[in-house]
Amino acid sequence: MIAVWKEIEMLEPIDKLIERIRANCQATTKANTYVALKVISPKG
């Protein structure tokens, strides 16, 4: 039981890192899409 708990404890920081990377990629994709739409169809 202790070994399982230790493994979970060790993986938590990795999980948090993966979540941050994923959120960053999603934000970048959203920003790139916004810029691409502005370039393709500029208004004004």
C-alpha positions in Angstrom: 0.0 0.0 0.0 2.8 2.4 0.8 4.5 1.7 -2.5 1.3 2.7 -4.4 1.0 5.9 -2.3 4.6 6.8 -3.1 4.1 6.2 -6.8 1.0 8.5 -6.8 2.9 11.1 -4.8 5.7 11.0 -7.4 3.4 11.3 -10.4 1.4 14.3 -9.1 3.9 16.9 -10.1 4.2 15.3 -13.6 0.4 15.4 -14.0 0.4 19.1 -13.1 3.2 19.8 -15.6 1.3 18.0 -18.3 -1.9 20.0 -17.5 0.0 23.3 -17.8 1.6 22.2 -21.1 -1.8 21.2 -22.5 -3.4 24.5 -21.4 -0.5 26.4 -23.0 -0.9 24.6 -26.3 -4.6 25.2 -26.3 -4.1 28.9 -25.7 -1.5 29.1 -28.4 -3.8 27.3 -30.9 -6.6 29.7 -30.1 -4.3 32.8 -30.5 -2.9 31.5 -33.8 -6.4 30.9 -35.1 -7.4 34.4 -34.1 -4.4 35.9 -35.9 -4.9 33.8 -39.0 -8.6 34.9 -39.2 -7.5 38.5 -39.0 -4.9 38.1 -41.7 -7.3 36.2 -44.0 -10.2 38.6 -43.7 -9.0 42.0 -42.5 -11.8 44.5 -41.8 -11.5 48.3 -42.3 
